[in-house]
Amino acid sequence: MATIYQHSTLAALMAGLLGGTTTVGELLTHGNTGIGTMHGVDGEVIILNGQVYQATADGQVHHITDKTATLPFATLHQEEAATATPITVQDATMQTMNMVNEQHLTNNFSSIVLQGTFEHVQVRVAPKATEPFPSLLDLTEQQPIFEKNDIAGTLVGYYSPALYHGVVAAGWHIHFLSDDRQFAGHVLAFNAQTLTGTLTAFADYQLHLPIDNVAFREHELDMTNLSAGITAAEGGAE
Amino acid sequence: MATIYQHSTLAALMAGLLGGTTTVGELLTHGNTGIGTMHGVDGEVIILNGQVYQATADGQVHHITDKTATLPFATLHQEEAATATPITVQDATMQTMNMVNEQHLTNNFSSIVLQGTFEHVQVRVAPKATEPFPSLLDLTEQQPIFEKNDIAGTLVGYYSPALYHGVVAAGWHIHFLSDDRQFAGHVLAFNAQTLTGTLTAFADYQLHLPIDNVAFREHELDMTNLSAGITAAEGGAE
């Protein structure tokens, strides 16, 4: 059975815990495929075949080889034939993604890894925050948006059920990386005639909390404003 | 680092998924200490030293040795000296329990295993449902309550942060088992002069979902009424 691994919570980011609390090296022991962000919510991370790429707010993409680089939040899994289901998606858009998991996968976590040539991809990239860190909501009020037409690349994304909204953003959360490793980010919109890849349904959700981190242990949850704040910051659930 | 293992979700129970979806044998591979309920929400389960006990609504306690017996919901962990912190609680009550984890443990899952002689223990025991299963809320409207004075026994319980309310009941969820194995249940109230045992703080939360179960895959979440329903059924968060 496949396991999805998540480091920290979206609620902690919302509370301004934007400092790195795990390392690239530690994360890669839990999977070879995933998404996340670097220390200070510096950009959008996409992990593919065990390689870590970071899109930054200046529009660049960096290959992260420093195993000691830290991240405040990440989700990943071990992509393997034994647990992945091959899928082909025609006329793929964010809306199509919502159909991918309508087939009785709405109560569990799922991942997609989809490759192809995209007619259009629109991404945003979180700008790096400096200490004292703002909340994720304040940080993400102004984020650069980048677009490309006719670009070959890969989508890596996760579906989280509504039940877990707050721990993570409910719905699909998808990052893009171009084949030439020059264009990447958090996907806002895309369309592609045909994408092929895999869908993995996870029976196990392993949530790792940075309980050795004082700020994590001591932060106060604002449950009242959490859901609306996440929707504003991440474009989540509703 | 210690791991807490949970099978299925409280939201699934609320939706009426009361049928067993894991076995005693499978659960015991994930820990030797825990709480849960049997197929049909038949009573209150407490797992201690790898032994499984079930309190039923007729006031009896059964030692479950059948490894194929099924459960719809359970939480457990491996109790061990390497990860547990020895604690002593004076003038212990449910209110004292809320103080146990005020020391910066409110953002992660914790467990307690506490032994001693109790001046008073009040428990309730869920009555077994038959198919077609009602929702947990309907089932728990009428539950027998049992009380004992001057009884030696053990509390096994888990603290879950408010962020996870719905996946599990937020706050403390504690079961009791007497030393003579004749009295057990879901703890509503207790007081004891001195209890000794352990507190374990979990860095990892492993949630296992029964995705091979059609009813689990297909059930619809009622997020609007979930929180209030759980509070009514479990006496949870607020």
Interface residues (C-beta under 8 A of the other chain):
Chain A: T9 A11 A12 H104 L105 N107 N108 P161 A162 L163 Y164 G166 V167 A201 F202 A203 D204 Y205 Q206 L207 H208 L209 P210 I211 D212 V214 F216 R217 E218 H219 L221 M223 L226
Chain B: T9 A11 A12 H104 L105 N107 N108 P161 A162 L163 Y164 G166 V167 A201 F202 A203 D204 Y205 Q206 L207 H208 L209 P210 I211 D212 V214 F216 R217 E218 H219 L221 M223 L226
